[in-house]
Amino acid sequence: MSGFYIKELTVSGGGQQVNLKFEKGANLVTGASDTGKTYVFSVISYALGSSQEPKTIPEAVGYNEVYLTIATFKNPATYILHRVFGKNQIHIRQVNHTDGLDGKPFSVYKKFTTAGKASAENHISGFLLSLCGLNNLLILESKTTGKTVNLTYSYLRKLTFIDESRIITTGSPFYFSDQYIDRTKSQSLLNLLLTGHDASEVKQIEEQKVKETRITGKLEFLSGQVLRFAHEKELTTAEYATSVGKSHEIYLEIDRELRESIELAKALTARKNEVTLVLQNYYEKLSYKTELLNRFKVLEKQYLSDNERLNFILESSILSSQLGDTLCPICSSPLDENHLLHVSEHENFRVAALEEINRNSTKLIGLRASILDLQTEESEIRIGIAGEGAEISQIELELSENLTPKIEHLRSDLRIYLNAERLLNKISFIDEQLSSLYQEKDRLEKQLKLKETAEDGAIVEYSSLLELSAFIETRLSAWNYEQYVKVDFDSRYQTFDIAISGKNRSSYGKGKRSISFAACLLGLMDYSQINEMNSPNLLVLDSPLTTFEEKKQETTQEDDLLSKQVLRSFFIDFAETSDSSQVIIFDNKMPDRATMQLINGKVNMHVFTGSAQGRFGFFPPSSQN
């Protein structure tokens, strides 16, 4: 693994010294303002050959030398770099891991300079580049002429040491400066770090004739599409945020419960239909029995009426027999021999009447027995009707009060989940469309730039930029930068920066620009690590978080909570920095107590309190000097 890391910084002078130790992986120097954090940042850069001498601060008066102990990641070797403030020489000696400053005269291993041509053998640039596996390489200075220049560590330092003023700029993190003439060199260096190929392998793009109007029109259309999709994603993301999304496992449980409830409802409905048929059959039987019972009761009344009539006749016959024999009981004529026949007829009638009464009585007994049987059957049928009706009522109650509301509730939950899934699919579709649009824009931009000037063409292949964008996206997603992060690369020569969910990074506020700036360079480090590319594997950032937090101070409480979540996520992710690299952050912000517990032991932390408690700052208070 190429590159080197910083082990210790010592600043001395006038018989006194202060130091600060660092480790592989994550390092955080935090605490109050005006405690020397920015000074430490600048003095490390100065020790590594920067021409910008650290600004003098009151606490640093009398300190005029810097010692920087560094070590390589591969084939471990430790070096001490010694530089006197205001001098162009840097003395370096290789030491054992246990060696340090012992107060004895400094033993010179080799003397390097920070002045003159960087390609000179005694220039500090060559030594530092050799530790990164990037020495003796060329980068392109001009595409028009094909002119190349030697890669120097000063270029590389601009990708590894980011001060607090640059980290909030709208310029691309991958451009050295705002100077137009540096853009080709910047792109060439990025191409070297991404592909391992220096300028000797960069192919000149031949000029082609392209219809400018047609390409420009397409680019305008694509830009409009990008804005439309970005706006649509913003609306869709906001809609998803208000929905109640559930996990796939909960969806499966809801679906299973819904299916079971529907099957139970079907079974109850089928049972209700069966009971309804039985009940209908009962009603048909009841109608038949009731009609038959009514007819039997009418017949009973007829029998009773006939018997009453016959009994009345018999009674009248008895009464008439008690009268004198002067009149014929039949024709009321004077009784004589001619009327004996009438008397005989009367007797026969009485006998017939008695027989008829007996027959009617017998039939009446049988009829009443049948009526009693019918009444019993009718009662049983009514009991059956009541039972079946009660079961139907119970089924209807179960359906209306339990199953139907439950099914509707489950269907509602299922609709909400499916709607959330639809929104996620839509967001994914928009992201794919945005990526396609940016790729097409990149292709057309290259054609258009070829017509205008070969100088303005992008050097880095877009496939490499997309791969780099994926690493940056992973960082921003881990930090909860936005609810849904999609990173693409806008490869236009003037921009050459990432676009986040269709919005150029430069259009964000200072806070989000600073933290996304850090994500770009950390993503580049991740890319180098995964693809085993030669690189410094060292990144030093000054204040990537403070501005972001200050940006939130005038927002709502909800936004403030969001910023805390971003800070918490950032520190948790930062703590996982690999030991095959080193990241040093100087910032006023420090993890909260809960986050501190999570990252404890994973981050080498120095807290400058600015007070008597703990370490005051890099230097002790002025009154103690």
Residue pairs with C-beta under 8 A, 6 or more apart in sequence:
1 73
1 74
1 532
1 537
1 580
2 73
2 74
2 131
2 132
2 133
2 134
2 534
2 535
2 536
2 537
3 72
3 73
3 74
3 131
3 132
3 133
3 534
3 535
3 536
3 537
3 538
3 581
4 70
4 71
4 72
4 73
4 128
4 131
4 132
4 536
4 537
4 538
5 22
5 23
5 24
5 70
5 71
5 73
5 537
5 538
5 581
5 582
6 22
6 44
6 68
6 69
6 70
6 538
6 582
6 584
7 21
7 22
7 23
7 69
7 70
7 71
7 78
8 19
8 20
8 21
8 22
8 67
8 68
8 69
8 100
9 19
9 20
9 22
9 40
9 43
9 44
9 47
9 66
9 67
9 68
9 69
10 17
10 18
10 19
10 66
10 67
10 68
10 69
10 101
11 17
11 18
11 19
11 43
11 60
11 63
11 65
11 66
11 67
11 618
12 18
12 63
12 65
12 66
12 67
12 101
13 62
13 63
13 64
13 65
14 62
14 63
14 64
16 62
16 63
16 625
17 63
17 101
18 63
18 618
18 619
18 620
20 29
20 40
20 606
20 618
21 604
22 582
22 584
22 604
23 582
23 604
24 73
24 579
24 580
24 581
24 582
25 577
25 578
25 579
25 581
25 582
25 583
25 602
25 603
25 604
26 574
26 575
26 576
26 577
26 583
26 585
26 599
26 602
26 603
26 604
27 582
27 583
27 584
27 585
27 603
27 604
27 605
27 606
28 574
28 584
28 585
28 587
28 590
28 603
28 604
28 605
28 606
29 37
29 40
29 584
29 585
29 586
29 587
29 605
29 606
29 608
30 37
30 585
30 586
30 587
30 588
30 589
30 590
30 605
30 606
30 607
30 608
31 37
31 588
31 590
31 606
31 607
31 608
31 609
31 610
31 617
32 588
32 608
32 609
32 610
32 611
32 617
33 588
33 610
34 610
34 617
35 608
35 609
35 610
35 616
35 617
35 618
36 57
36 59
36 60
36 608
36 617
36 618
36 619
37 542
37 586
37 587
37 588
37 608
37 617
37 618
38 163
38 164
38 542
38 543
38 586
39 54
39 55
39 57
39 60
39 618
40 586
40 618
41 161
41 163
41 540
41 542
41 586
42 50
42 52
42 54
42 55
42 163
43 54
43 66
44 68
44 161
44 540
44 584
45 52
45 157
45 161
45 540
46 52
46 53
46 54
46 66
46 83
46 85
47 66
47 67
47 68
47 81
47 83
47 90
48 68
48 81
48 124
48 128
48 153
48 157
48 161
49 90
49 114
49 124
49 125
49 128
49 153
49 154
49 157
50 114
50 154
50 157
50 161
51 114
53 85
53 86
54 60
54 85
57 619
58 622
59 617
59 618
59 619
59 620
59 621
59 622
59 625
60 619
61 625
62 625
63 619
64 84
64 85
64 86
65 82
65 83
65 84
65 85
66 82
66 83
66 85
67 80
67 81
67 82
67 101
68 80
68 81
68 83
69 78
69 79
69 80
69 81
69 100
70 78
70 79
70 81
70 131
71 77
71 78
71 79
71 97
72 131
73 537
73 580
73 581
76 97
77 94
78 94
78 95
78 96
78 97
78 99
79 92
79 93
79 94
79 95
79 109
80 92
80 93
80 95
80 99
80 101
81 90
81 91
81 92
82 90
82 91
82 92
82 106
83 89
83 90
83 91
88 113
88 114
88 115
89 111
89 112
89 113
89 114
90 111
90 112
90 113
90 114
90 124
91 106
91 108
91 109
91 110
91 111
91 112
92 109
92 110
92 111
92 112
92 127
93 106
93 107
93 108
93 109
93 110
94 109
110 122
110 127
111 122
112 122
112 123
112 124
112 127
113 120
113 122
113 123
113 124
114 123
114 124
116 123
117 123
118 125
118 126
118 150
118 152
118 153
118 154
119 126
119 150
119 152
120 126
124 153
125 152
125 153
125 154
126 135
126 136
128 153
128 156
129 135
129 136
129 137
129 151
129 152
129 153
129 156
132 156
132 534
132 535
132 536
132 537
133 534
133 535
134 151
134 156
134 192
134 534
134 535
136 150
137 150
137 151
137 192
137 198
137 199
138 148
138 149
138 150
138 151
138 198
138 199
138 200
139 148
139 149
139 150
139 151
139 155
139 185
139 188
139 189
139 192
139 198
139 199
140 146
140 147
140 148
140 184
140 185
140 187
140 188
140 199
140 202
140 459
141 147
141 148
141 149
141 184
141 185
141 188
142 184
142 455
143 184
143 204
143 205
143 454
143 455
143 457
143 459
144 453
144 454
144 455
146 204
148 199
148 200
149 185
151 189
151 192
151 198
155 176
155 185
155 186
155 189
156 189
156 536
158 176
158 177
159 173
159 174
159 189
159 193
159 521
159 524
160 521
160 536
160 538
160 539
160 540
161 540
162 173
162 517
162 518
162 521
162 539
162 540
162 541
162 542
162 544
163 542
164 542
164 543
164 546
164 547
166 517
167 513
167 514
167 517
167 518
167 541
167 542
167 543
167 544
167 547
168 510
168 513
168 514
168 517
168 547
169 178
169 513
169 517
170 506
170 513
171 177
171 178
171 497
171 506
172 186
172 495
172 496
172 497
173 497
173 517
173 520
173 521
174 186
174 187
174 190
174 496
174 497
174 520
174 524
175 182
175 183
175 186
175 496
176 182
176 185
176 186
183 493
183 496
184 455
184 459
186 496
187 458
187 459
187 460
187 496
188 198
188 199
188 202
188 459
190 460
190 524
191 197
191 202
191 459
191 460
191 461
191 464
192 198
192 199
193 524
193 527
193 528
193 533
193 535
194 460
194 464
194 467
194 468
194 527
194 531
194 533
195 460
195 461
195 464
195 533
196 533
196 534
202 459
204 454
205 446
205 450
205 454
205 457
206 450
207 450
207 451
207 454
208 447
208 450
208 451
209 451
210 447
210 448
210 450
210 451
212 448
212 451
215 444
215 447
215 448
215 451
216 448
218 444
219 441
219 444
219 445
219 448
222 437
222 440
222 441
222 444
223 441
225 433
225 437
226 434
226 437
226 438
226 441
226 502
227 502
229 430
229 433
229 434
229 437
229 502
230 434
230 501
230 502
230 503
232 430
233 427
233 430
233 431
233 434
233 484
233 486
233 501
233 502
234 501
236 423
236 426
236 427
236 430
237 427
237 482
237 483
237 484
239 423
240 420
240 423
240 424
240 427
240 483
241 483
243 416
243 419
243 420
243 423
244 416
244 420
245 417
245 420
245 424
246 254
246 413
246 416
246 417
246 420
250 417
251 414
251 417
254 410
254 413
254 414
254 417
255 414
257 410
258 407
258 410
258 411
258 414
261 403
261 406
261 407
261 410
262 407
264 403
265 399
265 403
265 404
265 407
268 395
268 398
268 399
268 403
269 395
269 399
271 391
271 395
272 392
272 395
272 396
275 388
275 391
275 392
275 395
276 392
278 384
278 388
279 385
279 388
279 389
279 392
282 381
282 384
282 385
282 388
283 385
285 381
286 378
286 381
286 382
286 385
289 374
289 377
289 378
289 381
290 378
292 374
293 371
293 374
293 375
293 378
296 367
296 370
296 371
296 374
297 371
299 367
300 364
300 367
300 368
300 371
303 360
303 363
303 364
303 367
304 364
306 356
306 360
307 357
307 360
307 361
307 364
310 353
310 354
310 356
310 357
310 360
311 357
313 349
313 353
314 350
314 353
314 354
314 357
317 329
317 346
317 349
317 350
320 329
321 329
323 329
325 335
326 334
326 335
327 333
327 334
327 335
328 334
328 335
328 339
328 342
328 343
329 342
329 343
329 346
330 339
330 342
330 343
330 345
330 346
331 339
331 342
333 339
427 484
431 486
431 501
434 486
434 488
434 499
434 501
434 502
435 466
435 486
435 488
438 488
438 489
438 490
438 499
439 462
439 466
441 490
441 492
442 458
442 462
442 489
442 491
443 462
445 458
445 491
445 492
445 493
446 457
446 458
449 456
449 457
449 458
449 493
450 457
456 493
457 493
458 491
458 492
458 493
458 496
460 491
462 489
462 491
465 489
465 491
466 488
466 489
467 527
468 489
468 523
468 524
468 527
469 487
469 488
469 489
469 498
469 523
470 487
471 523
471 524
471 526
471 527
471 530
472 487
472 498
472 519
472 520
472 522
472 523
473 485
473 486
473 487
473 523
474 523
474 526
475 519
475 522
475 523
475 526
475 573
476 482
476 485
476 487
476 500
476 516
476 519
477 485
478 569
478 573
479 515
479 519
479 566
479 569
479 570
479 573
480 562
480 565
480 566
480 569
481 500
481 512
481 515
481 516
481 519
481 566
482 500
482 501
484 501
485 500
485 501
486 500
486 501
486 502
487 498
487 499
487 500
488 498
488 499
488 502
489 497
489 498
489 499
490 496
490 497
490 498
490 499
490 504
495 504
495 506
497 504
497 505
497 506
497 520
498 505
498 516
498 520
499 505
500 508
500 516
505 513
505 516
505 517
505 520
506 513
508 516
509 551
510 547
510 548
510 551
511 547
511 548
511 549
511 550
511 551
511 552
512 548
512 551
514 543
514 544
514 545
514 547
514 548
515 544
515 545
515 548
515 566
515 570
517 544
518 541
518 544
521 539
521 541
522 539
522 583
524 535
525 535
525 537
525 539
525 581
525 583
527 533
528 534
528 535
528 537
529 537
529 578
529 580
529 581
537 580
537 581
537 582
538 581
538 582
538 583
539 581
539 582
539 583
539 584
540 583
540 584
540 585
540 586
541 583
541 584
541 585
541 586
541 587
542 586
542 587
543 586
543 587
543 588
544 585
544 587
545 567
545 570
545 585
545 587
545 588
545 589
546 587
546 588
546 589
548 563
548 566
548 567
549 563
549 567
549 589
551 563
552 559
552 560
552 562
552 563
553 560
555 563
564 592
567 589
567 591
567 592
567 595
568 591
568 592
568 594
568 595
571 591
571 595
571 599
571 603
572 595
572 598
572 599
574 583
574 585
574 599
574 603
575 598
575 599
575 602
575 603
576 602
577 583
590 596
590 605
590 607
591 599
606 615
607 614
607 615
608 615
608 616
608 617
608 618
609 615
609 616
610 616
610 617
619 625
